[in-house]
Structure formats: C-alpha cells, structure tokens
C-alpha cells in the first residue's frame, strides 16, 4: 500500500499567501482594470418608489459634448430579455426584471436610462439632463398593508403582492401548545439591513468582434452563474461569454446575484464595440444593492414546567422588495427563516408558515447567514423568556432541549449530520466564567449598574449539495463544484476552482488542501479562481460552501494526480507503487537508500511523451474532478455576550464577546478566527446599529454612511474564540463551512444580554437593531406599566 506523508499543512496556522499583494497595494479590483479605451457609464435612477413612465426625452443628454451613447429601457429590451428568477416551488410567483425600467418604476434608485461617455463626469452630467415624465402611483411601503391590498400591485402580472408562500409542519403544533404548561407568545421584528461592502458594486464589459467573445469583469461572488444567466438573456453562446471576478472587496451574499446594471453594461459593450464600465458610488450602493432580512414573526413556544419544548408555531412575513433576486428568488430569506427556526433543538411538533411580500423598496436577497440570524434571534429569545418565567437557568433550558442523536431530520426536512451543541454550550459557559459573572451582576445591581449576559446557539447548514439546493425548487445547479489540478514540467502545481474568493483567504486554504494531498510545499501550489474560462464548472462562493465543496473537489483532483504520479514513479524506478513514499516533493523507494525521484522528474516524464511512461498511459499530469456532498454538512456554535446597559441613555457597552465554534477540521485556524471576528462585527452592527429606513413615500432616508451606521473600532470588543473540531462525517476532509456563522449569533446573544441586564425593569427585546432610542422607550414603557399596575 502506498504511504503518503504530507507536510501537514491542513490544520496549520499558515500566513495567507494573498496578503502580500494586498498589503503592497497590488490587488486588482474593478477600478484597477480600467483602460484608456474604457467608456464610463452613468445611470439615471428613479426618484419615485412607484410610478408609470409616461415619456423619456433623451435629446438633451445626447446633445452633451462627449456623450457616446444613451440607452432607455425600450432600447435595452431589444437586446436583452428580462431577468426572471425561476423556481418550481409551489406558492411562488415569478416576476420579470428588465435591464432598465420599462413602463413603470418599482423602487427609488431603479435604473431608468444609462449614458455612456469618455469621462464619468460628462456621463453623470448628461444623465441629469434626461427628461422623464412620471405618472406617480401610490407606493406600497408597509408589508402587512401590501399583503392585504389586492388593488395596488407591484407586479400586475403576478396577480398578488405575495410572491412566495410556504409551510412546514410536523406533528400537531396546535395540540402541543394547548397541552403545554407555559406558552410564550411574542411578535418579533427584524429590520432591513444593507451589506456595505468596502468595494461597491461595479463591472466592465468588453466585446471582441473578431472572436465574438463578450467578457464581463464584475465584483461578483458567482461568475459562472452570471455567465449562464447572461448567455440566456443576451442570446450569446456560453462558449462566447466569459465572466471574471477579480479581487473583490467583500461580498457577504449581496454580490451573489445578477443585477440590472451588469446586463445593461454588457448590452452597451456589444453595441458600441468598446469596453464600457461602471462603478457605483456609496449612495447608489445603499439604494440599489440587495437588502437583507426585514421580517415580522409571530411565534408561540410551548414548554413543560420543567422547560421541555412541547410545540412551536410561527407565522412569518418578509418584505422582499420590488423584485425577485436572481437566481435565488423572493423566497431566499423568508423560506430559510421559517425552515431553520427550530434550530439546534428537538421540536417534535412544529408548524411554520412564511410569506414573501412585494413592496416598492430595493429587492431583498441573500446576506451573510440568510434566514438564520432572524431564526436564531427569535428561537433564542423565546427560550430566554421561557426560562425566566419558569425560574429555570437559561443555559440549562437549552441543555435540556438540544438535539443529541445524529443524523437528525429537522421539521423542515434538513438533515443535520452531526453537531456539538452541548459541548459548545459547556465550553462557552466555562470560558466566560458564568457563575462568577452572576455574582458580579448582583454586585453591580446593588451599585446601580445593569450588567447582562446573553447566550445564543445555532446550527448552520453548510456545503449544501444537490439534495437540498439553496433556494428550494430552483432550476439552476448549486450543489457541486469542480477543480482542476495540473502539474507542469517544472513540478509546480496550478489548481483551478470554480469558486470566487472575496476575502476568505481561499487562495491559501485551498492551496493547503492540494499541497497536503500531493506532499508538496505550499509555495509550489498556485490557486486560480473566479474566472469562468479558466476553471471547471462551479457556481461560486456563497452559503459557506467553498471549503467543503471546492475543497472536496480539490481533494479528489489532487488524489487522481497523485495516483498517476506514483504510477509514473514506479515505472521509472522499476518498483511497485505500493513500495513508494511521497513526501517533501520527492518519491522514495522503501528499503533502497538513494533510490528517489523528485516531483519535477515525474512531471517531466509525464510531459515528455509515451516512451517514458507506463504502457497505455496518456502523457500529461492533471485531473479534473467534481464534488457533490449531496445533502451537505453542518456547523454550530454558541455565542456569549456580556454587556452593560445605561437605562437612562440606552447606551450599550459590550464588555466581552465569546464564540465556541465547531467548523470540523480547521484548514487554517488563523483564517477561521478571522472569519469569526469579521462575522461577529457584522452581527454586532446588525444587532445594535444598522437599519435601512424608508419613509411613507418609499424614499430611503438612510442613504449615506452618516445615516446608516456601521460599527467602528470604538464599538467592537475583543472577540474570544474557543474552537471545537469535530470532523464532519459526511464531507471529504471532515470540513464544515463556517463563513457565515459569526454573523448568525450576535443579534440573539446581544438581545438576550440586554434583556438580562434590564430584567429588573421587566424589559423584553423584540426588535433588531436594539438602538439607544428603542432601549429608552422600552424602559420608559416598563416604568409606566409598573406605575399603572
């Protein structure tokens, strides 16, 4: 049997190989790919949330010196079919989204026309001169009103503002709630959120009339998905369409979609035979890049007097905005919220209903955690309330109800392969010094200080395979990915993947995987990604999938290359492959000192023709493999927040934040910790600061970073990470994805900590974000209630 001794790179705290170029300013983002020949595009955007387009006069814009082209929605429609996110899911109503608005506009910021010029300032000035006559329509801003209104529709062809509806049921939730000793009822509200990537959206398209190839460079997470969609929309063969994601400054899910601007830019490049580019400014980005969450949840949890869960019932509505996000549909957020609501707990009786409602707002799409930040906030909040009312310790009520037997099929049909819920809680509780904190809390209250501690445990479906596509019923492939591992005659390795990194360190972690499999140094492996023409098919990076699915494909391809390399080495050494050992980029023959070959020797033999190869073997040393984990795997964690709250000002100070995370085999602990830290900061922003607000006319009132508040260094605590490493029993390498987990826990943990701090007032937190104004209002309301009673 062949023995392989690896450099043990998987699990090593290796420095990220991509960082030197970023630190030296050598990254290549969209703005860095501008050439002198590239024309600038500027979009005229709707000032109305809902209006008919009566007339568009492009004459004043065309008259501006330096303008090369002007395009309206009617013109764009002659070159590009409307974008339509399809799904076979019952209860889903598909809608069409044009490249540029036609007939009517459906949200403030929707592109109506585009101007192209040699200078961005000229393009923007000319766009402002376009005269559009609108016929204003009543804007639908409130999701509950829009759901009830059958006369005013965002999309007339849909016949309803409810674009998606879905139910999950197991057991008899109604009967279980009727028999419960305690029923906790609550209405929760999770407000609208923006992605705020450090790099705004942008793209450049170029058409080569000689080859007929259209190339789109886009700040995207999903180059292959964009290529597939654009080929259909533009009627361009896929082999004549290339999409490249260069270095991307953050994605978080909001760049995992095809946008109207990308379609329009491609149309213009093909028409003009010139490269055309566009980069959004921050206001455009906040107005038009897909928003997240925005849900109302009416929930009931039934418990025995000992704290055992008897039943759970939920009615969820989500404001999905004006269009279905492509390709994920309007169901991406509301369906996942209700599917994951039971979380890591044994819930034998469950009924969940969800509806996604169209309004005249920016569309909703995937954002880091998709559905689980909302579901975790709600479920953890219900358990905290139940514990307080029953007089049970909040950590003990969780320990009583965690799932312990695996695999476990959840009420929505998701199968958890394994998890360490109990272990993560015990580790988190010990690491934070739970009992010592309770003593400190009591002392603080005696001194007039309000300290609180909050826990949140979640389970995250990761590395989703073809059995459970990310958007139920979607007609696109999302369950597999490919990798090509190629060794050149010098013995160096190029590993090409269908994923697209946007900050996760995948050039490092995927290289660690391939180098370990081949027994070569890390520096001998170059990872190529984000280019639909340079790698086998893969749908991109989202849903915590790259390490699991991309890594799995890399393992399979590298193992195929290793097997062939050893066959070649055995032929050259006149030995059996079972007697060979591969380590440090060399093959050694057992029992024969000095009998060895370098990896370069083997690679040269592979490329120098059949004469040096075993009989019947083809030249070359490369392999392409695809990996589909079928159902996927699961990650889990327990988050703990320790806060101090000023009930007079509503100020919240986070003293400690701790995460006990289990992502299976860690490829690189430093990358894992970085992902957790970054996710927690985003989750903290969602919990305490960030909120997109629309007024009654559908105007976004938080269109700048002066109004939309993101956490800064002064608000972020040191994040403590405790790692559990339980290998996944279902994924190659034992990896569990963990890119989204850091964002899932903070809203719940911080809400519970604030409620714990303010428990002397009887305050319960039902709304995210928990701003100072909301805290003061809650405390004042509780005081008023106390005076009345």
N, C-alpha and C positions, 0 to 999 in steps of 0.2 A: 504493500500500500504506500502511495506517495505521501511523504511527510512535508508539510509546509510550515516553516517558521516565519511568521510575519514580524515586521518591526513594531507591532502592537501600536499602531497609530490610532486605531479606534479606541476611544477612551482617554486619549492623551490630550493634555491642555496645550494644543499646538497654536502658535500665533497665526492669525488669519493671513493667508497669502495675498489677499486682495488689498489689504490695508496700506501697504507702502505706496501704491499708486494713488489711493485716495488722499493720504496724508501729504503727498507731494503735489496735489492738485492736478494729477494726471488722469483722473476719471474722465470718461467720455459720456456725457449726458446729451439730451436732445439739443440743448443750446450750443454744445461743443461741436455738433455735427453740421452747423450752418456753413454754407459755402457762399462765395460772392454771387453765384448764379441763383441762389435760392430766393424765391419771391416770398414776401410777407403777406399773410392773410389776417384780416380783422373781421370779426363777426358783429353784425348789428343784432342786438338782442331785444327781446320783447320787454317793454316796460309794464305790460299788463299781465296779470295772472291768468285771465281768461278773456279772450276777445276774438271776434271774427277779423280776418284780414280782408279788408274791402279793396284796397288798392296799394300797389307798391310802385313808386316812381324812382327808378334808378338813374335817371338822366343827370341830376346834379352830381352824383358820385362819379359817373363816367366822365364828366367834364373836368374833373380834377386832374391837373398835370401829374403824371407819374403813375396813374392808375392803369393797370394792365387788363384787369377783368373784374366784372361784377356778376354775381350769380344769386338768383332767387330760388325759393323752394320749387316753383314750377319748372325752372330750368334744370335744377338738380334732379328732379323726378324723372326727367327724360334719360338720365344716365344711371340712376341708382334706384332699385326697388326699395320700398320702405322696409325698415328693420322690424322683424316680427319674432318675438321670443315665444317659441312653441313649447307645448307640454301636453302629454297625454293624460295628465291628472284630471280626474273628474272634479267639476266645480271651478275649473279655470277658464277665464275668458281672455283669449289673446287680443292684443291691440297692436296697431301699427305706429311706428315712429319714423317720420321722414327725416332725411338728412338735414333739411331746412324746413321750417314750418310751412305748411300749406293750409289754406282755407281758414284755420284758426290757430291761435297760440294757446298753450295749456299751462304754462308756468312762467313766472318772471325770470328772464335770463335765457329762455329758449331761443336758439338762433333762428333768425328770420331771413337774413341775407348775409353774403360774405363779399368783401372787397379784397382784391389782390393788387399789390403794388411792390415796387422795388425797395420801398422804405416802410417800416412799420408805422411811423408817424403819419405818413401820407395815407396809408391804408385806414388807419383809425379816424383821421380827419374826414376822409371821403365817406366812411361808413356812417358817420354822424349826419351827413348830408342826405342820406337816403330818406325819402319822404314816404312814410307808411300811414295809411288811413285805417284806423282800427274801429271796429264796432264792439265796444265793451260788453261783456256778458257777466252775469253775477258770478263772482269767484266762489268756488267750493273750498273752504279752508278747514272747517271742523269735520273730522272723520265721522263722528256719530250723525251729524246732520246730513253729510253726503251719503251715508249708508241708507238713511231713511228717505232721501229725496229721489223720487223716480222721474221727476220732471226735468231737472237740470242734470245733465250728464257730461262728464269729462270726455267720454268717447261714446258718441251716439251709436256706433255700430256694435258696441258691446251690450247695449240694452240695459246696463246696470252699472252703478259705481262700485259694486262688489266684484272685483276682478278675480278673486280666488276665495274659495271656501273649502275647509277640510275638517274632518272629525276623526278622533281616535277614541276607541272605547274598549275596555277590558273589564270583566266583572260587572258589578252593579254598583256604580258610584252613588246613586241616589239612595239605595237601601243602606249602604255602608254609612253614609252621612247621617241618615235617620237613626241609626243604632249607636252612633258614636257618643261617648261621654262628653266630649267637647268638640264643637265645630268652630273653627277660626275662619271668619269671613272678612275679606278685605278687597278694596279696589286699589290697584297699583297703577302708577303712571310712569312710563319711561319716556323721557322727552327726546326730541330729534337731535341728531348728532352729525358732525362733519368729520371727514378723515384727516384733513390738514397735513398732507404730506409735505416734507421740506421742499420737494420738487413738484411744482404744479404740473398739471397735465399739459402735454404738448406732443406734436408729431411733425414729421417731414415726409412727404411723398415725392417720389421721382419715377418717371416713366421713361423707359428706354425704347424708342420706336424701332430700333434695329432688331432687338431680341423680342420685343413685345412684353418685356417683364416690367411689372409695377412693383416697386419696393416701398414699403412703409416702415419708417423708423418711428417707434412710438414708445412713450413712457408707460409701458403696459406690463402686466404680470402674465399675460396669456397670448403670446404671439401666434401660436398655432390656431387657437380658437378664432382670433381676429382674421387670420388668413382664410379659414374655412368660410366664415360669415361673409367676408368681403368678396370672395370668389363668387358666391351665390348672388349677393346684392348687385355687384358690378358686372356680372356675366363674364368674368375673367377666369380662364382655367387655373386650377390650383398650381400647376407647374409653371405658370407665368406670374405668380404672385408670391412675393417674399415679404415676411414681416419680421422685423428685428427689434428686440428690446435691448438697447444698450445698457449702460449703467443707469439704474433707476433709483431716484431719491425717495424711496418709500412707496408702498402701495397699500398695504393693510386691507386689501379687498376692494377698495374703491377703484383700483386700476385693473380689476379682473373682468372688465366689461368692454363692450364696443360702444363708442359714443358717436353722436351725430357729427361732431367736428371731424373725426377721423374719416368718416365716409365722404364728407364734403371736400376735405383736403385731397383725398385720392381722386375724386372726380375732377377737381381743378388741375391736378398734375397731369392726368391723362388728356385733358382738353388742351392745355397750354404747352405740353411737351417741355415743361420747365419744372425744376424742383419747387415745391410750394411747402411752406412751413408755418406753423402757428404754435405759440406758447401762451398759455393763459396767464393772466395776472391773478393776484390773490382774490380780488373781488369776484372775478369770473369763476374761480375755483370754488369759492364758498357758495356761490349761487347755483352752479351747474354740475359740479362733481357729485356723484350719487351720495345721498344722505343715508343715515342708519337709524334703526330702532323706531322710535315714535309709536308706542303701543299703549293700549289700555287693557288691563287684565282684571277681570272679576273672578275671584278664586275662593274656593271653600276647601278646607282641610279638616278631616275628621280624625280624632285621636281618642284612644282609650285613656282612662285616668292615669295609667302608667306611662303614657306617652307613645304607645304604638300607633303607627299610621293605619287607619281603617279605610279611608277613601279620599279621593281628590277629584275635584271638579273645577274646570276652568272655561271661561268664555273670553276669548282674546280678539281684539280688533286692532288692526295696524293701518296707519296712514302710509300707503305705498306711493303716494305722489302721482304724477301725471302719466307715467309710462311704466311698462314692464322693463326691468333691466335685462339687457341681453348678455349672456344666454340664460340667466338664472330665473327669470320670470318674476312676477309680483309676489310669488309665494316663498321666495328665498328666506325672508326674515320671519313672517308670521307662522309659516308651517313649521320651521325649526323651533320657534319659541314654544309652541304647544307640544311638539314631539319630545323635546328634551326637558319639559317641566318636571317630571318625576325625578330627574337627576340620578344621584347615586343611591336612591332609597327604594326599599321594597314597597311598591304601591300595587296592591292586588286589585283594587277597584278604582278605575280611572275613566273619566270622560272629559275630553278636551275638544273644544270647538274653536276654530280660528277663521277670521275673515280679513282679507286684504282689501282696503277701500281706496279707490282713486280720489285724489283731490288735486287742486291746482297749485301744487308745490313741486319742487325738484324731486325727481323719482328716488325711491328708496332702493338700495342694493346691498350687496354683502359688505360687511365691515368686520374687522378682527373679532372673532368669536361667534358671529352670526347666530342670533337667537339665544345663545347660552348665557350671555351677560344678563339678559332680561329674565330668562327662566330661573337662573341661579338667584338673582335678586329676590324674585317672588317666593320661590320654594324655601330659601334660607330665612326670609323674613317671616313666613308662616310658621316655621319650626321655632323660631325665637319667640314669637308671640305665644305659641302653644306652651313652650317651656315656662314662660313667665306665669301664665295663667294656671298651670298645673303645679307650679312650685318645683319644677324639675330643672336640674342644671342644663344649660343649653348645649354643652358638649355631650352630655350623657344621652340626651334625647336623640342626637344624631347617631351616637354609637349603637343605640338600640335598634335603629332603623336602617343602617347601611346594608347594602347588598353584600352577601358573604360567599355565595355559591356561584361559581362561574363554569361555563358561559351562562349568561343571564339574558333572557329576552325581555326588553323593556315593553311597557304598554303600547308604545308606538311601533314596535316591531324591530327596533335596533337591538343588535346582539352585542353585549359587552363581553369581549373575550376573557378579560381578567382585569383586576384593578386592586388597589391597595388603599381603600377608603379608610378603614380602621387604622391602619398603620400611619397614614398621613395625618390623621387627627391626633393620634397619640404623640407622634413626633412633634407636631406643631404645638400642642398643648404643653409638652415638656420644654421645648425650646424657648417658648415665650415666658415660661415661669408663671403658669396660670394661677396657682393658688397664692403665690406671692403677690401677683397683681391684685387679686381680690382684697387682700389685706391693705395694699397701698390705696386702692379705690375707696375703701372705707375711711381711711385716714384723710384722704383728700376731701371727701364729702363733709367730714367734720370741720374742715378748714374752709369750706365754701368753694372747693374745686370739683369740677364734674368730669371725672375720668370714665372712659368706657372701653370695653373690649368686644370685638365682633369677629365671629368665625364664618367661614363660607367654604363648603366643599362642593366640588363639581366633578363631572366626568365629561370628557370631550371625545367625540368620535373623530378619529384621525386616519390618514392614509386610506381614504374611502375607496373601495374597489367597485367593480361594476355591478355588484348585487344591490348596492344602495347608492345610486347616483346622488350628487349633492342637491340637486333640485329634483324632487320626485316627478317621474314621468317625463323628464327632459329627453329630447330627441338627439342630443349630442353626446359623444363618448367622454366620460370623465373618470373612468375607473382604472386606467392603465397608463403607463409611460414607458418610453424606450430609452435605451442607452447604447452607444457605440463606443467600444474600447479598441483603439488602434495603436499598434506599436510600429514605429518607423524603423528604418535600418540602423539608426543610432542607438536603438534600445529605449528611446524616450516614448512616452505614452500620451496620447490625446484621448480624452474621454468626453464624448459629446452627449448632451442630455436635452430632452425636450422641456425641461423646467426653465424658469427665468427668475434669477435672483433679483431681489430689490432691497438688499441689505442684510439678509440672513446669514451670510458667510458660507454660501453653498459651494463656492469655488474651493474653499478649504475642506469642508466636511465631506463632500463627495470625492475629493482627491484622497482624503484619508481612507475612505472605504476602498477605493480602487487600488491604492498603493498597498494596503494591507492584504488584499486578495492576491496581488501579484508579487508580494515580497520585495517591493522596490522602495527607494526613498521617496518621500513626499514631493521633493523638488523635481522628480522625474515625471510627474503627472501634471498635465495641463488640462483644465476643465473648460469646455466650450458649452455655452448655453444661450438661450434667449434668441435663437436665430432659426426660423422655420426651415431655412435651406441648408443648415449645417448640422442638423441632428435628426435622428429618427422621430417619428410622431410622438408627441406628448402634449398634454393640454395646458401645461404651465404650472404656476406656483400659486396655490391657494389652499384653504382647508387643511392646513398642517399636513401636507402630503409629500413634500419634496424629499425629506429624508427617508420616509417609509417606501414610497413608490419609486421615486428616482433612484434612491439608494439601493432598493431591491433590484431594479433593472441593471444598475451598475455592478452589483454583486454577480448577477447571472452572466453578464457580458464578460467581466473580468475572469470568472471561473472558466468560461469557454476558451478564452485566450490562454489562460494558464495551462489548461489541459493540452492544447495544441503545442504550446512551448515545451512542455515536458516530453511530448512525443518526439519533437524535433531533437531535443537534447539527448534523449535515449538513443535515437538513431545515430547521432554524431558520436556519442561515447560508446556505442555498441554495447548498450546495457538495457536493462528493463526499467521502465518508468517507475516501477514500484521501489526501485533502489535509489531514487534521486531525491534530493532535498533542495528546496528553493529558499534562499534567504539572501538578504543584502544584495539583490540584483545579480545573484550568481546561483548556478546549479552545481551541486556537489554529488559525487558518486560515493555511496556508502562503502567503507572498507578499502577505498583506494585513494590514499593521500595524493594530493596534487591533481587528481582527475576532476576537473571542473570546467565549466563554461560560463562566460559572462552572459548576462541577458542580451547584451549587444551582439555577441557571437550568434546567439539563437535567432535574433531578429534579422541579422544579415543573411543567415542561411534561409530564413523564411522568404526573403525578398529576392534572392539571387537565383531562383529557378528550381525546377523539379529535380535536377541532378543531385542536389544536396539534401533532398527531403525524402522521407519515407515513401515507399511506392504507393502511388494513388493519391497522395496528399496534394492539395492545391497550394500554390505559393501564397504568400501574404500572412499577416499575423493580426487579425482583427476579428471582432464579433459584434453583432447587434442582437440584443435581446430585449424583450418586453416583459414587464411585470404587472400583474393584476392581483392584488391581495384579496379580491372578491368582496368580502364584507368590510375589511379594514380592521383597525385595532382601536385601542382606547388609551388616553392619558388621563390622569387625575391629579388633583392637588387639594390641599386645604390651605386657605389664606387666613391670616390673622392680622387685624388692625387694632392698634391701641391709640386712642385719641383723647384729647381734652377739648371740651366744648365750653364756650362762653355763652350762657343762655341770654345775656343782655344784648350782645352784638351779633350772635350767630356765628362767630368765628370758630373754625375748627383747626386744631393743630394735631398733625399726625406724629405721635411720638415714636411709634415703631410700626414696621410692616414686615411680616414674615410669611414666607411661602414654603410649604413642604410639598415638593413637586415630584411626580413619578412619570418620567418620559421613557421608561425602559432603559435599554442600553444607551448610554450617552456617547455619542461620537466624539464630541469635544465639550468638556464641562464649561470652558470659558464661553463658548458660543451659547450653550444652554442658559447660563446665568445671564448673559447679555440679553437674550430673548425674554427671559423672565423680567428683568429690570425694565426693559423698554415697554413690555406689555403692562406691567403694573403702573407705570407712569401714565400710559394712555387710559387705563381703567380708573386711575385716580382723577384724571381730568374729566372723564365721563361722570364719575360719582359726585364731584364737588364743584365743577366749574362750567363745563362746556354745554351749550344749548343753542340750537338754531331756533330763532323765534320769527314767526310770521304774524303780521297784523291782520285785521279783518278783511283787508283788500288783497291779501296774498302777497304783500310786499315783505321781503326778508329784511328784518331790522338788525340783523347781526352779520352784516356783510363785510366787516373788516375785523382784523385781529385786535382792534380797540374795543370791539363789542363782543366778539366771540372769544372767550377767554380760555387759553390753554395753560396748563401748569408750567411754571418756570422752576429754575433750580432752587429758589427760595421756598417753594411749596412741596418739594419732593423729599421724602425721608430717605434714609439709607435703607435699602431693601435687603433683607436677610433671606438667604436661600438654603433650605435643607433638602438634600436630594435623596430620593429612594430610587433604586434602579432595579425594577422588576422586569426582566426581559419579556417582551410580548411573545405569547405562544403561537401567534398566527402570522407574524411578519418576518421576512428574511432579515437576519441580523439582530432580531429582537428589538428593533427600533419602534418607538411610539412617537408620533408627531407631537410637537409642543409649541409651535409658533404662535398660537392664539391664546394659550392658556393664561398667560399673565394678565390679559385684559378681562377675562371672564369673572374672576373672583372679586376685584376691588369694589364694584358698586354694592354688592351684597355685604362684604365684610365691613366696609365703611358705614353703610346704612345701619347695620346691626350694632356697630360700635357707638355710633351717635345716639341711637335709641337706648342703648345700655347706659350711656353717660347721662342721658336726660330722663331715665326711668323714674326718678323721684317726682318728675312733673307729669308722668303718665303719657309721655310723648311716644308716638309710633311714626316711623318714617315710611311713607307710601310713595314718594315721588323722587325721581332722579332727573337732574342733579340736585343735591342737597345744598342749596345755596344759603348764605347767611340770612337773606330775606325770608326764605322758607322756614329756616330754623326759628327765627324770631317769631314768625307768625304761628308756628306750632306751639311754642312755649306760651305765647300770649293766649292762644286759644285754650290750652290746657288750664292756665290760671283762671280764665273766665269761667270755664266749665266747673272748676273747683269752687269758685265763689258762688255760682248758681246753685250747686248741689249743697 
